[in-house]
Amino acid sequence: MYSTLTRAAQVRNLAYMSLLALVLESGRGLVLPTMLQYVIKYGGSDTFAGVVFAVYPIGRMSGVLWGIISLKLDTRFVFFLALSIGAIGHLLYGLAPILGNDKNTVLAVILIGRLFAGISVGCLGLVRTVITLVASPATKSMHLSFSAGFQFVGVAMTPALSFFFADINTKVGDFLFDKYTIPGYILGIAHIILAASCFLVSPIKLRKRKETFSKSCTKGIFLYLFVFFLIRAGSSFIEVQNTPMFIAVKNLDPTADSTTKEVAVFFFYLGISGLAIYVVTGFATLKIPLPLMLIGSLMVMIAGSLLLAFQPDWIRFLLGSICLWAIGSSVTTAIGLAIFNKIVEWELGKDKLAVMNGWFTLVGSIGSAVARLSLGLKDPSWLLVGMALIEWVSMILLMIYHITHRVRKLVNTTEMYMTCLL
């Protein structure tokens, strides 16, 4: 698998990949502050809202399928297909009040829309693979970091845009524009624009090559898949629980427009802190071994889980959110994925990156789906304690693995750390 593009074609492809990462992950972030209230407005329960949150990562399990398809088809067609599905999903989400004749139908349309959106974002593994192949060795780390930064902005910063939609409530013909539907319209249009422009970039054809797993490689891959399951479960838990916990801690009215603004502002500052931590950690990777940093970040996630358990006050809630969202959703993911990609590249070759990134996405999506179902729990404290215990076990397993195997040279390079955020 290789790239022989001209310099201009490389720049065009890499810029498109970064923009694609931003738009795809915005489908997860832009709806975050209002989706729970959207479901409740049309008669959905907290349990059903948890299902709506969960179908997104379930759809994201399509990552393996996109990786396999990319070995047979032009990647531009794969992206076109994924973006088209995403556009349909987001437009269904925004148009649900119009398409539904009653509340049950509206909720069903919202559910289907989020499932389609999740299927679309499953192609993020292919985005990472294309960047790895297109960029030159000298600039690969820079472009990977750009893509990771755009992806983090999409998931962690776009929730703040809800602040500007909070007071909008109007109809243009049959179309309803409010804080619930506007994110669907924006995301749908963005997906349509990217789908229409994907054939402006140069084609990348991935070649399939037969490979076999070595025993040490198999152990490393399965261990990191398990660890990523836990990481995504932790970060997804705070995604779905952050809004109701924030409302409870601050004693706010969940239906008020002012509450939407406060939630959006909180997510903005939480995203800023995560971005700052992400950048600082990027420089730290130049001095500190990545496996050691991963173990340290898992310790922070354990602390965050325990801080959020058993009815936290404002300080505990804030610190726990930072540990699970700003660190768990960014730093831990980036480091784990960087090491995973290196193991795959060294042991199996770059040819396997697309499919293995798909498996990485699938496992993470399972963890995310399980955690999002927690929205139906009245008190998720014991779930948090259980997550902390399992994270502690995985941390011990990582320590044993890296001490006994010493996976080649896990040198501290920005390229490894900046591989991507999921």
PyMOL commands that set and color helices and strands:
alter all, ss='L'
color gray80, all
select helices_A, chain A and resi 7-29+35-41+46-60+63-70+75-99+103-121+124-134+140-165+182-200+215-250+257-284+290-308+314-348+350-376+381-405+414-417
alter helices_A, ss='H'
color red, helices_A
select strands_A, chain A and resi 169-172+175-178
alter strands_A, ss='S'
color yellow, strands_A
deselect
rebuild
show_as cartoon
